[in-house]
Amino acid sequence: METSTRTLLFAAELVEENGTYTLLVEDVRTGSVETTPVPKAMVDKLPTFLSALAAKLNPPAPRRRW
């Protein structure tokens, strides 16, 4: 039986402080952290962006014709 190992490479957090949003992305391997401000309009659309990304990376299997 084959086992797999999961390795965390990056960790991201979206933080709100006093109405200001900041995205923090940590490179777990090096410990470096990058931050960038994020407009509220982008935060509101985040679920849509994630769904679109998931659809792009995991396209549905082609339908079989009878």
Summary of the structure (lengths in Angstrom):
residues: 66
radius of gyration: 17.5
end to end distance: 36.2
largest distance: 57.9
contacts: 101
relative contact order: 0.14
helix: 27%
strand: 35%
